[in-house]
Amino acid sequence: MLRLVSDENFKGEILRGLLRRLPELDLVRVQDAGLAASPDSAVLEWAAGEGRILLTQDRATMPKVAFERVRARHAMPGVFLVSDSMATGQAIDELALAVQCLSPEECRDLVTFFPL
């Protein structure tokens, strides 16, 4: 199962639903990792060091920073970018499926947009 980190502004309802659906899910919030208010680059650096895929709803800056890491050949375990207009139940369903079916290698260097 994939290991995840959620960024600071990711919807708590989705996180709680994922954890109810997958109680064994290894999920950390950036706030709990001491990264609150950190720049995107620092969050992605930490995620890479921990082997965690980033959950975000930040379409404005996070994809650009993630692709810059890939171009620079820095580790980038992956980003799951969830539309903020996506229904909570749909987001939980799609993320749970991705977490259970994908391997870390399949997510490496990718920004995956949800809905799929």
GIQUI-V78660 format. One line per field, one symbol per residue. ss: DSSP state (2 for helix, 1 for strand, 0 for the rest). phi: phi as a letter, one per 20 degrees, with the letter a starting at -180 (. if undefined). Layout:
ss = ???
phi = ???
This chain:
ss = 00111100000222222222200001111000000000022222222222001111000002222222222000000011110000022222222222222002222000111100
phi = .fdccdfgdfgffffffffffcgefeccegffemdgmefgffffffgffemdeeebceffcfgffffffffemegbfpcddeffeffgffffgffffffededgffegmdddedff
